[in-house]
Amino acid sequence: MRITREFVAGKLMAYLHHELPLSELVDWAENAMMTGEFVQEKHNQVRDVVARLGLADVRAFGLTWEDCEGLLRKLGYSAHLEVTSE
């Protein structure tokens, strides 16, 4: 599996949109760290973000909105929140 910054950002966005549960995000990240092929572009940043996501199920680390913003920023993206009435 080739790991790109776009792919990792997509995983994070799916999590933030409640399309991907935290447990699946963590499982994916753990597997990616063991078997994934990180592309050269932003290799260190992408690897660091994936490593951090692999720890998100540990209470001491968790995954807050601020964490997600920072991880996306590390990948070259910015997050914006929109609140609407139901």
Phi, psi and omega in degrees: 000126178272126183256115177246164178296326179295319180295316180295317177300321177298319177297315179297318179295320177298320177297313182294332178270010179061029177265346182222118179291155181305318182300321179288324177297315180296314179301315179300314182297318179298316178295320180297322179294327183276322189235354184283156176250108182279126180290162184294322183298119180055037183311307184295318180296314181297314179299318179296319179295315180297319178299318179295319178296328178294344179258001189294344179269000177271126186309320182295336182258310180055192178206095181271170175302318180297322176299312181299317177301314181295319180294317178297320178298320179298331179273356179096021179239165172232148181254140177230138182253135177237129179245129179232159177278155181272000000 
